[in-house]
Amino acid sequence: MKPTLLCSLLALCVASFANAAPVQVAVAANVQYAFADIAASFSRDTGIAVQPSFASSGKFATQIMNGAPFELFLSADNEFPQKLAQAGFTLQTPKSYALGALVLWSKDPQFKPQQWQQWLAASRGKIAIANPRTAPYGSEALRVLDYYRLSASVTPRLVSGDNIAQAAQFVDSGAAQAGFVAKALVLAPQMKDVGRWVDIPAASHQPIVQDMVLLKPAAANPDARKLFDYLSGPAARQILQRYGYRLP
């Protein structure tokens, strides 16, 4: 083969790869830092680009039903993916990729993690949660308040973020005295060692089973399935564990 022809073919391959569309992924806000690391690892290993969007699971479910061209959906629960599957928006049944953990986090110097229930009842500041209608971590935070009979004292002081990341921003900015947030957020390098937090006992709320699912637009992009499979592989699972998720 002539060198000029070989160079032309290589250039064509490079151009085709460079022009390949990235995988479009809808990612629940609690997974944003972990997924950023997973996407970077996936791209290094495969050369495939990934384009994530971050929001609440309920908001994504609505967007997908209204025609948003996402190819893969990582939810904060298993209900929204199941609803999408039942409505015919997916290529296959959903698959669990992580079990989430809920924490109470505060930057208040007076916050006492060992006595968090008493502190929460006696505090007077705002308490941040994610919108319980669209964000599973928000609905589970309400269960925690009910379980510990804290609803009467805390509910009037609740402030809701559109998603769990915004709830964490309320705490970080001082707009809220504390917040029920995903453990994955407080373990992220950007948040680690900021304030103090305490694990919320699993018995106080329903398990936060997080499912992922391939959506109908993925039929035209085999790279989406490669990412879906990668999320169940050792590299992704190790990253998820580092961010405090348990594995299904």
C-alpha atoms as an extended CHARMM CRD file, in Angstrom:
* protein
*
       248  EXT
         1         1  MET       CA              0.0000000000        0.0000000000        0.0000000000  PROA      1               0.0000000000
         2         2  LYS       CA              1.3740000000        3.4070000000       -0.9330000000  PROA      2               0.0000000000
         3         3  PRO       CA              2.3030000000        5.6420000000        2.0320000000  PROA      3               0.0000000000
         4         4  THR       CA              0.0550000000        8.4370000000        0.7890000000  PROA      4               0.0000000000
         5         5  LEU       CA             -2.9480000000        6.1030000000        0.6250000000  PROA      5               0.0000000000
         6         6  LEU       CA             -2.1930000000        4.6950000000        4.0950000000  PROA      6               0.0000000000
         7         7  CYS       CA             -1.9520000000        8.1960000000        5.5300000000  PROA      7               0.0000000000
         8         8  SER       CA             -5.2380000000        9.1120000000        3.9040000000  PROA      8               0.0000000000
         9         9  LEU       CA             -6.9870000000        6.1010000000        5.4130000000  PROA      9               0.0000000000
        10        10  LEU       CA             -5.5600000000        6.8080000000        8.8740000000  PROA      10              0.0000000000
        11        11  ALA       CA             -6.6460000000       10.4060000000        8.6300000000  PROA      11              0.0000000000
        12        12  LEU       CA            -10.1320000000        9.2770000000        7.6540000000  PROA      12              0.0000000000
        13        13  CYS       CA            -10.3120000000        6.9170000000       10.6540000000  PROA      13              0.0000000000
        14        14  VAL       CA             -9.1310000000        9.6180000000       13.0200000000  PROA      14              0.0000000000
        15        15  ALA       CA            -11.6360000000       12.0660000000       11.6050000000  PROA      15              0.0000000000
        16        16  SER       CA            -14.4420000000        9.5340000000       11.9360000000  PROA      16              0.0000000000
        17        17  PHE       CA            -13.4970000000        8.8380000000       15.5700000000  PROA      17              0.0000000000
        18        18  ALA       CA            -13.2310000000       12.5360000000       16.3750000000  PROA      18              0.0000000000
        19        19  ASN       CA            -16.6520000000       13.1490000000       14.8910000000  PROA      19              0.0000000000
        20        20  ALA       CA            -18.3120000000       10.2760000000       16.7800000000  PROA      20              0.0000000000
        21        21  ALA       CA            -21.1630000000       11.5500000000       18.8880000000  PROA      21              0.0000000000
        22        22  PRO       CA            -20.6260000000       11.1970000000       22.6420000000  PROA      22              0.0000000000
        23        23  VAL       CA            -22.9240000000        8.9610000000       24.6600000000  PROA      23              0.0000000000
        24        24  GLN       CA            -25.7620000000       11.0760000000       26.0520000000  PROA      24              0.0000000000
        25        25  VAL       CA            -26.3550000000       10.1440000000       29.6930000000  PROA      25              0.0000000000
        26        26  ALA       CA            -28.9670000000       11.3980000000       32.1610000000  PROA      26              0.0000000000
        27        27  VAL       CA            -27.3800000000       11.1000000000       35.6080000000  PROA      27              0.0000000000
        28        28  ALA       CA            -29.1260000000       11.5770000000       38.9540000000  PROA      28              0.0000000000
        29        29  ALA       CA            -27.4840000000       14.4260000000       40.8610000000  PROA      29              0.0000000000
        30        30  ASN       CA            -26.2540000000       12.2310000000       43.7080000000  PROA      30              0.0000000000
        31        31  VAL       CA            -23.9900000000       10.3610000000       41.2920000000  PROA      31              0.0000000000
        32        32  GLN       CA            -22.4590000000       13.3910000000       39.5940000000  PROA      32              0.0000000000
        33        33  TYR       CA            -18.9650000000       13.2090000000       41.1310000000  PROA      33              0.0000000000
        34        34  ALA       CA            -18.7170000000        9.4290000000       40.9720000000  PROA      34              0.0000000000
        35        35  PHE       CA            -19.9710000000        9.3820000000       37.4050000000  PROA      35              0.0000000000
        36        36  ALA       CA            -17.4630000000       12.0280000000       36.3560000000  PROA      36              0.0000000000
        37        37  ASP       CA            -14.6880000000        9.6930000000       37.4990000000  PROA      37              0.0000000000
        38        38  ILE       CA            -16.3340000000        6.6990000000       35.8390000000  PROA      38              0.0000000000
        39        39  ALA       CA            -16.7950000000        8.5710000000       32.5560000000  PROA      39              0.0000000000
        40        40  ALA       CA            -13.1590000000        9.6640000000       32.5930000000  PROA      40              0.0000000000
        41        41  SER       CA            -12.0300000000        6.0850000000       33.2200000000  PROA      41              0.0000000000
        42        42  PHE       CA            -14.3410000000        4.7620000000       30.4980000000  PROA      42              0.0000000000
        43        43  SER       CA            -13.0760000000        7.2990000000       27.9630000000  PROA      43              0.0000000000
        44        44  ARG       CA             -9.4500000000        6.4730000000       28.7960000000  PROA      44              0.0000000000
        45        45  ASP       CA            -10.1090000000        2.7570000000       28.3920000000  PROA      45              0.0000000000
        46        46  THR       CA            -12.2420000000        2.9240000000       25.2560000000  PROA      46              0.0000000000
        47        47  GLY       CA            -11.6530000000        6.2750000000       23.5800000000  PROA      47              0.0000000000
        48        48  ILE       CA            -15.4310000000        6.8900000000       23.6440000000  PROA      48              0.0000000000
        49        49  ALA       CA            -16.6570000000       10.3350000000       24.6840000000  PROA      49              0.0000000000
        50        50  VAL       CA            -19.4420000000       10.7540000000       27.2300000000  PROA      50              0.0000000000
        51        51  GLN       CA            -21.8060000000       13.7180000000       27.6170000000  PROA      51              0.0000000000
        52        52  PRO       CA            -23.5470000000       13.6180000000       31.0300000000  PROA      52              0.0000000000
        53        53  SER       CA            -26.3820000000       15.8140000000       32.2390000000  PROA      53              0.0000000000
        54        54  PHE       CA            -27.2180000000       16.0920000000       35.9450000000  PROA      54              0.0000000000
        55        55  ALA       CA            -30.6480000000       16.6670000000       37.5180000000  PROA      55              0.0000000000
        56        56  SER       CA            -33.2330000000       14.9480000000       39.6910000000  PROA      56              0.0000000000
        57        57  SER       CA            -34.4560000000       11.5220000000       38.6330000000  PROA      57              0.0000000000
        58        58  GLY       CA            -38.0630000000       12.6420000000       38.3570000000  PROA      58              0.0000000000
        59        59  LYS       CA            -37.1600000000       15.5720000000       36.1360000000  PROA      59              0.0000000000
        60        60  PHE       CA            -35.2090000000       13.2720000000       33.8280000000  PROA      60              0.0000000000
        61        61  ALA       CA            -38.0700000000       10.7770000000       33.6610000000  PROA      61              0.0000000000
        62        62  THR       CA            -40.4030000000       13.5500000000       32.5300000000  PROA      62              0.0000000000
        63        63  GLN       CA            -37.9000000000       14.8050000000       29.9520000000  PROA      63              0.0000000000
        64        64  ILE       CA            -37.3810000000       11.2920000000       28.5630000000  PROA      64              0.0000000000
        65        65  MET       CA            -41.1240000000       10.7750000000       28.2150000000  PROA      65              0.0000000000
        66        66  ASN       CA            -41.2680000000       14.0960000000       26.3650000000  PROA      66              0.0000000000
        67        67  GLY       CA            -38.6530000000       13.0030000000       23.8400000000  PROA      67              0.0000000000
        68        68  ALA       CA            -35.2890000000       13.9980000000       25.3300000000  PROA      68              0.0000000000
        69        69  PRO       CA            -32.6190000000       12.1110000000       23.3350000000  PROA      69              0.0000000000
        70        70  PHE       CA            -30.7900000000       10.5100000000       26.2620000000  PROA      70              0.0000000000
        71        71  GLU       CA            -29.3500000000        7.0680000000       25.5840000000  PROA      71              0.0000000000
        72        72  LEU       CA            -28.6690000000        5.9460000000       29.1410000000  PROA      72              0.0000000000
        73        73  PHE       CA            -30.3650000000        6.8860000000       32.4110000000  PROA      73              0.0000000000
        74        74  LEU       CA            -28.7910000000        6.4740000000       35.8530000000  PROA      74              0.0000000000
        75        75  SER       CA            -31.5400000000        7.0350000000       38.3820000000  PROA      75              0.0000000000
        76        76  ALA       CA            -31.4290000000        7.6210000000       42.1470000000  PROA      76              0.0000000000
        77        77  ASP       CA            -34.0690000000        4.9290000000       42.6070000000  PROA      77              0.0000000000
        78        78  ASN       CA            -35.5810000000        1.9420000000       40.8580000000  PROA      78              0.0000000000
        79        79  GLU       CA            -39.1020000000        3.3230000000       40.4140000000  PROA      79              0.0000000000
        80        80  PHE       CA            -38.5060000000        5.8780000000       37.6710000000  PROA      80              0.0000000000
        81        81  PRO       CA            -36.5860000000        3.4150000000       35.4410000000  PROA      81              0.0000000000
        82        82  GLN       CA            -39.3280000000        0.8270000000       35.9520000000  PROA      82              0.0000000000
        83        83  LYS       CA            -41.9800000000        3.3570000000       34.9310000000  PROA      83              0.0000000000
        84        84  LEU       CA            -40.0200000000        4.2000000000       31.7920000000  PROA      84              0.0000000000
        85        85  ALA       CA            -39.6580000000        0.5060000000       30.9720000000  PROA      85              0.0000000000
        86        86  GLN       CA            -43.3680000000       -0.1270000000       31.4680000000  PROA      86              0.0000000000
        87        87  ALA       CA            -44.1830000000        2.8440000000       29.2310000000  PROA      87              0.0000000000
        88        88  GLY       CA            -41.9830000000        1.5200000000       26.4210000000  PROA      88              0.0000000000
        89        89  PHE       CA            -39.1130000000        4.0250000000       26.5480000000  PROA      89              0.0000000000
        90        90  THR       CA            -36.3240000000        1.5020000000       27.1780000000  PROA      90              0.0000000000
        91        91  LEU       CA            -34.4900000000       -1.2260000000       25.2830000000  PROA      91              0.0000000000
        92        92  GLN       CA            -34.4400000000       -3.6740000000       28.1760000000  PROA      92              0.0000000000
        93        93  THR       CA            -35.3460000000       -4.0610000000       31.8120000000  PROA      93              0.0000000000
        94        94  PRO       CA            -33.5210000000       -1.7800000000       34.2800000000  PROA      94              0.0000000000
        95        95  LYS       CA            -30.4930000000       -2.9950000000       36.1970000000  PROA      95              0.0000000000
        96        96  SER       CA            -29.3620000000       -1.9780000000       39.6900000000  PROA      96              0.0000000000
        97        97  TYR       CA            -25.9190000000       -0.3860000000       39.7450000000  PROA      97              0.0000000000
        98        98  ALA       CA            -25.6330000000        0.9840000000       43.3090000000  PROA      98              0.0000000000
        99        99  LEU       CA            -27.2380000000        1.2390000000       46.7340000000  PROA      99              0.0000000000
       100       100  GLY       CA            -27.2040000000        4.8020000000       47.9900000000  PROA      100             0.0000000000
       101       101  ALA       CA            -26.6450000000        6.1040000000       51.5150000000  PROA      101             0.0000000000
       102       102  LEU       CA            -28.2200000000        9.1090000000       53.2270000000  PROA      102             0.0000000000
       103       103  VAL       CA            -26.3430000000       11.3820000000       55.6470000000  PROA      103             0.0000000000
       104       104  LEU       CA            -27.0890000000       14.4910000000       57.6850000000  PROA      104             0.0000000000
       105       105  TRP       CA            -24.4370000000       17.1050000000       56.9400000000  PROA      105             0.0000000000
       106       106  SER       CA            -23.7450000000       20.4630000000       58.5530000000  PROA      106             0.0000000000
       107       107  LYS       CA            -21.0620000000       23.1300000000       58.6440000000  PROA      107             0.0000000000
       108       108  ASP       CA            -22.3920000000       24.4510000000       61.9640000000  PROA      108             0.0000000000
       109       109  PRO       CA            -19.5920000000       24.2150000000       64.5990000000  PROA      109             0.0000000000
       110       110  GLN       CA            -22.2520000000       23.2310000000       67.1440000000  PROA      110             0.0000000000
       111       111  PHE       CA            -23.4120000000       20.2350000000       65.1400000000  PROA      111             0.0000000000
       112       112  LYS       CA            -22.9960000000       17.0280000000       67.1280000000  PROA      112             0.0000000000
       113       113  PRO       CA            -23.0580000000       13.9430000000       64.9170000000  PROA      113             0.0000000000
       114       114  GLN       CA            -23.3440000000       11.5800000000       67.8890000000  PROA      114             0.0000000000
       115       115  GLN       CA            -26.4670000000       13.3880000000       69.1150000000  PROA      115             0.0000000000
       116       116  TRP       CA            -27.8210000000       14.3750000000       65.7210000000  PROA      116             0.0000000000
       117       117  GLN       CA            -31.4710000000       13.7060000000       66.5730000000  PROA      117             0.0000000000
       118       118  GLN       CA            -31.4100000000       15.9120000000       69.6560000000  PROA      118             0.0000000000
       119       119  TRP       CA            -29.4240000000       18.5710000000       67.8160000000  PROA      119             0.0000000000
       120       120  LEU       CA            -31.8710000000       18.5420000000       64.9190000000  PROA      120             0.0000000000
       121       121  ALA       CA            -34.8710000000       18.9240000000       67.2120000000  PROA      121             0.0000000000
       122       122  ALA       CA            -33.2610000000       21.7960000000       69.1280000000  PROA      122             0.0000000000
       123       123  SER       CA            -31.8410000000       23.6560000000       66.1290000000  PROA      123             0.0000000000
       124       124  ARG       CA            -33.6570000000       26.6450000000       64.6810000000  PROA      124             0.0000000000
       125       125  GLY       CA            -32.0750000000       27.0120000000       61.2410000000  PROA      125             0.0000000000
       126       126  LYS       CA            -33.2460000000       25.7680000000       57.8620000000  PROA      126             0.0000000000
       127       127  ILE       CA            -32.8170000000       22.1000000000       56.9910000000  PROA      127             0.0000000000
       128       128  ALA       CA            -32.2240000000       21.2550000000       53.3350000000  PROA      128             0.0000000000
       129       129  ILE       CA            -33.5960000000       18.2580000000       51.4650000000  PROA      129             0.0000000000
       130       130  ALA       CA            -34.0770000000       17.4470000000       47.8000000000  PROA      130             0.0000000000
       131       131  ASN       CA            -37.5410000000       17.9010000000       46.3440000000  PROA      131             0.0000000000
       132       132  PRO       CA            -39.3450000000       14.7650000000       47.5850000000  PROA      132             0.0000000000
       133       133  ARG       CA            -41.6390000000       14.6970000000       44.5260000000  PROA      133             0.0000000000
       134       134  THR       CA            -38.8180000000       14.2960000000       42.0360000000  PROA      134             0.0000000000
       135       135  ALA       CA            -35.7490000000       13.2620000000       44.0540000000  PROA      135             0.0000000000
       136       136  PRO       CA            -35.7110000000        9.8970000000       45.8790000000  PROA      136             0.0000000000
       137       137  TYR       CA            -33.2110000000       11.1030000000       48.4680000000  PROA      137             0.0000000000
       138       138  GLY       CA            -35.6860000000       13.8360000000       49.4100000000  PROA      138             0.0000000000
       139       139  SER       CA            -38.5860000000       11.4430000000       49.8870000000  PROA      139             0.0000000000
       140       140  GLU       CA            -36.4030000000        9.1750000000       52.0420000000  PROA      140             0.0000000000
       141       141  ALA       CA            -35.3650000000       12.1560000000       54.1740000000  PROA      141             0.0000000000
       142       142  LEU       CA            -39.0390000000       12.6920000000       55.0060000000  PROA      142             0.0000000000
       143       143  ARG       CA            -39.2850000000        9.0450000000       56.0530000000  PROA      143             0.0000000000
       144       144  VAL       CA            -36.3460000000        9.5940000000       58.3940000000  PROA      144             0.0000000000
       145       145  LEU       CA            -38.0920000000       12.5440000000       60.0450000000  PROA      145             0.0000000000
       146       146  ASP       CA            -41.2450000000       10.4800000000       60.5010000000  PROA      146             0.0000000000
       147       147  TYR       CA            -39.3050000000        7.5110000000       61.8450000000  PROA      147             0.0000000000
       148       148  TYR       CA            -37.5930000000        9.5760000000       64.5510000000  PROA      148             0.0000000000
       149       149  ARG       CA            -40.7050000000       11.6790000000       65.2390000000  PROA      149             0.0000000000
       150       150  LEU       CA            -38.9210000000       14.8440000000       64.1610000000  PROA      150             0.0000000000
       151       151  SER       CA            -41.4370000000       15.9540000000       61.5460000000  PROA      151             0.0000000000
       152       152  ALA       CA            -43.2780000000       18.3990000000       63.8090000000  PROA      152             0.0000000000
       153       153  SER       CA            -40.1250000000       20.2990000000       64.7570000000  PROA      153             0.0000000000
       154       154  VAL       CA            -38.2590000000       20.0930000000       61.4480000000  PROA      154             0.0000000000
       155       155  THR       CA            -40.8710000000       20.1830000000       58.6530000000  PROA      155             0.0000000000
       156       156  PRO       CA            -41.6770000000       23.9200000000       59.0840000000  PROA      156             0.0000000000
       157       157  ARG       CA            -37.9650000000       24.6490000000       58.5530000000  PROA      157             0.0000000000
       158       158  LEU       CA            -37.3960000000       22.5150000000       55.4730000000  PROA      158             0.0000000000
       159       159  VAL       CA            -36.0640000000       24.0480000000       52.2750000000  PROA      159             0.0000000000
       160       160  SER       CA            -36.1180000000       21.9550000000       49.1040000000  PROA      160             0.0000000000
       161       161  GLY       CA            -33.5830000000       21.9410000000       46.3110000000  PROA      161             0.0000000000
       162       162  ASP       CA            -34.4720000000       20.8060000000       42.8120000000  PROA      162             0.0000000000
       163       163  ASN       CA            -32.1140000000       17.8800000000       43.3860000000  PROA      163             0.0000000000
       164       164  ILE       CA            -29.7980000000       16.5280000000       46.0440000000  PROA      164             0.0000000000
       165       165  ALA       CA            -26.8170000000       18.5110000000       44.7530000000  PROA      165             0.0000000000
       166       166  GLN       CA            -28.7320000000       21.7610000000       45.1820000000  PROA      166             0.0000000000
       167       167  ALA       CA            -29.7270000000       20.7220000000       48.6970000000  PROA      167             0.0000000000
       168       168  ALA       CA            -26.0330000000       20.2750000000       49.4430000000  PROA      168             0.0000000000
       169       169  GLN       CA            -25.3230000000       23.7060000000       47.9710000000  PROA      169             0.0000000000
       170       170  PHE       CA            -27.7820000000       25.2190000000       50.4400000000  PROA      170             0.0000000000
       171       171  VAL       CA            -25.7210000000       23.7820000000       53.2900000000  PROA      171             0.0000000000
       172       172  ASP       CA            -22.3930000000       24.7130000000       51.7420000000  PROA      172             0.0000000000
       173       173  SER       CA            -23.4690000000       28.3200000000       51.1830000000  PROA      173             0.0000000000
       174       174  GLY       CA            -24.9170000000       28.7150000000       54.6810000000  PROA      174             0.0000000000
       175       175  ALA       CA            -28.4850000000       29.0840000000       53.4190000000  PROA      175             0.0000000000
       176       176  ALA       CA            -29.3170000000       25.9720000000       55.4600000000  PROA      176             0.0000000000
       177       177  GLN       CA            -27.9740000000       24.9540000000       58.8450000000  PROA      177             0.0000000000
       178       178  ALA       CA            -27.8840000000       21.2970000000       57.8450000000  PROA      178             0.0000000000
       179       179  GLY       CA            -29.1500000000       19.0130000000       55.1440000000  PROA      179             0.0000000000
       180       180  PHE       CA            -30.0400000000       15.4310000000       54.3520000000  PROA      180             0.0000000000
       181       181  VAL       CA            -27.7780000000       14.6620000000       51.4070000000  PROA      181             0.0000000000
       182       182  ALA       CA            -26.2310000000       11.7150000000       49.5930000000  PROA      182             0.0000000000
       183       183  LYS       CA            -23.1250000000       10.2720000000       51.2090000000  PROA      183             0.0000000000
       184       184  ALA       CA            -21.4950000000       10.3040000000       47.7790000000  PROA      184             0.0000000000
       185       185  LEU       CA            -21.5520000000       14.1080000000       47.8050000000  PROA      185             0.0000000000
       186       186  VAL       CA            -19.8050000000       14.5950000000       51.1460000000  PROA      186             0.0000000000
       187       187  LEU       CA            -17.1470000000       12.0430000000       50.1480000000  PROA      187             0.0000000000
       188       188  ALA       CA            -16.3720000000       13.8370000000       46.8900000000  PROA      188             0.0000000000
       189       189  PRO       CA            -12.9560000000       15.5540000000       46.7740000000  PROA      189             0.0000000000
       190       190  GLN       CA            -14.7150000000       18.8950000000       46.3190000000  PROA      190             0.0000000000
       191       191  MET       CA            -16.6200000000       18.4530000000       49.6100000000  PROA      191             0.0000000000
       192       192  LYS       CA            -14.4520000000       16.1300000000       51.6710000000  PROA      192             0.0000000000
       193       193  ASP       CA            -13.4740000000       17.4690000000       55.1090000000  PROA      193             0.0000000000
       194       194  VAL       CA            -15.9750000000       20.3430000000       54.8100000000  PROA      194             0.0000000000
       195       195  GLY       CA            -18.2150000000       20.3490000000       57.8800000000  PROA      195             0.0000000000
       196       196  ARG       CA            -19.2870000000       17.1530000000       59.5960000000  PROA      196             0.0000000000
       197       197  TRP       CA            -21.7850000000       14.4700000000       58.7610000000  PROA      197             0.0000000000
       198       198  VAL       CA            -23.3870000000       11.3720000000       60.2040000000  PROA      198             0.0000000000
       199       199  ASP       CA            -24.7100000000        8.2430000000       58.5070000000  PROA      199             0.0000000000
       200       200  ILE       CA            -28.4790000000        7.9010000000       58.7770000000  PROA      200             0.0000000000
       201       201  PRO       CA            -29.3560000000        4.3560000000       59.9070000000  PROA      201             0.0000000000
       202       202  ALA       CA            -30.7400000000        2.2800000000       57.0610000000  PROA      202             0.0000000000
       203       203  ALA       CA            -33.6030000000        1.0450000000       59.2560000000  PROA      203             0.0000000000
       204       204  SER       CA            -35.1340000000        4.5330000000       59.2800000000  PROA      204             0.0000000000
       205       205  HSD       CA            -35.9680000000        4.6230000000       55.5700000000  PROA      205             0.0000000000
       206       206  GLN       CA            -36.4650000000        2.4470000000       52.5180000000  PROA      206             0.0000000000
       207       207  PRO       CA            -33.3710000000        1.0960000000       50.7380000000  PROA      207             0.0000000000
       208       208  ILE       CA            -32.1170000000        3.5170000000       48.0900000000  PROA      208             0.0000000000
       209       209  VAL       CA            -31.7590000000        1.0740000000       45.2160000000  PROA      209             0.0000000000
       210       210  GLN       CA            -30.4220000000        2.9110000000       42.1750000000  PROA      210             0.0000000000
       211       211  ASP       CA            -31.1500000000        1.4830000000       38.7200000000  PROA      211             0.0000000000
       212       212  MET       CA            -29.8190000000        2.2840000000       35.2650000000  PROA      212             0.0000000000
       213       213  VAL       CA            -31.4570000000        1.5750000000       31.9560000000  PROA      213             0.0000000000
       214       214  LEU       CA            -30.7090000000        1.8260000000       28.2420000000  PROA      214             0.0000000000
       215       215  LEU       CA            -33.1940000000        4.0820000000       26.4820000000  PROA      215             0.0000000000
       216       216  LYS       CA            -34.6230000000        3.7420000000       22.9900000000  PROA      216             0.0000000000
       217       217  PRO       CA            -32.1740000000        6.2230000000       21.3420000000  PROA      217             0.0000000000
       218       218  ALA       CA            -29.3210000000        3.8860000000       22.3700000000  PROA      218             0.0000000000
       219       219  ALA       CA            -30.4040000000        1.4880000000       19.6170000000  PROA      219             0.0000000000
       220       220  ALA       CA            -28.5750000000        3.7380000000       17.1450000000  PROA      220             0.0000000000
       221       221  ASN       CA            -25.3970000000        4.0390000000       19.2290000000  PROA      221             0.0000000000
       222       222  PRO       CA            -23.5270000000        0.8550000000       20.2380000000  PROA      222             0.0000000000
       223       223  ASP       CA            -21.2260000000        2.9630000000       22.4200000000  PROA      223             0.0000000000
       224       224  ALA       CA            -24.1220000000        3.4950000000       24.8300000000  PROA      224             0.0000000000
       225       225  ARG       CA            -24.3220000000       -0.2280000000       25.5000000000  PROA      225             0.0000000000
       226       226  LYS       CA            -20.5630000000       -0.3460000000       26.0220000000  PROA      226             0.0000000000
       227       227  LEU       CA            -20.9140000000        2.2970000000       28.7430000000  PROA      227             0.0000000000
       228       228  PHE       CA            -23.8890000000        0.4400000000       30.2300000000  PROA      228             0.0000000000
       229       229  ASP       CA            -21.7870000000       -2.7240000000       30.4870000000  PROA      229             0.0000000000
       230       230  TYR       CA            -18.7900000000       -0.7910000000       31.8140000000  PROA      230             0.0000000000
       231       231  LEU       CA            -20.8780000000        0.4810000000       34.7210000000  PROA      231             0.0000000000
       232       232  SER       CA            -21.1790000000       -3.0970000000       35.9650000000  PROA      232             0.0000000000
       233       233  GLY       CA            -17.4580000000       -3.7720000000       35.5700000000  PROA      233             0.0000000000
       234       234  PRO       CA            -14.6950000000       -3.6920000000       38.1790000000  PROA      234             0.0000000000
       235       235  ALA       CA            -13.3850000000       -0.1990000000       37.4120000000  PROA      235             0.0000000000
       236       236  ALA       CA            -16.7860000000        1.4650000000       37.8020000000  PROA      236             0.0000000000
       237       237  ARG       CA            -17.7270000000       -0.5930000000       40.8510000000  PROA      237             0.0000000000
       238       238  GLN       CA            -14.4930000000        0.3590000000       42.5830000000  PROA      238             0.0000000000
       239       239  ILE       CA            -15.2230000000        4.0430000000       41.9800000000  PROA      239             0.0000000000
       240       240  LEU       CA            -18.7820000000        3.7040000000       43.2660000000  PROA      240             0.0000000000
       241       241  GLN       CA            -17.5320000000        2.0710000000       46.4560000000  PROA      241             0.0000000000
       242       242  ARG       CA            -15.0300000000        4.8760000000       46.9430000000  PROA      242             0.0000000000
       243       243  TYR       CA            -17.9360000000        7.3000000000       46.9560000000  PROA      243             0.0000000000
       244       244  GLY       CA            -19.7810000000        5.4120000000       49.6620000000  PROA      244             0.0000000000
       245       245  TYR       CA            -22.1740000000        3.3680000000       47.5610000000  PROA      245             0.0000000000
       246       246  ARG       CA            -22.8300000000       -0.2500000000       48.3520000000  PROA      246             0.0000000000
       247       247  LEU       CA            -22.9840000000       -2.6330000000       45.4190000000  PROA      247             0.0000000000
       248       248  PRO       CA            -26.0910000000       -4.6200000000       44.4860000000  PROA      248             0.0000000000
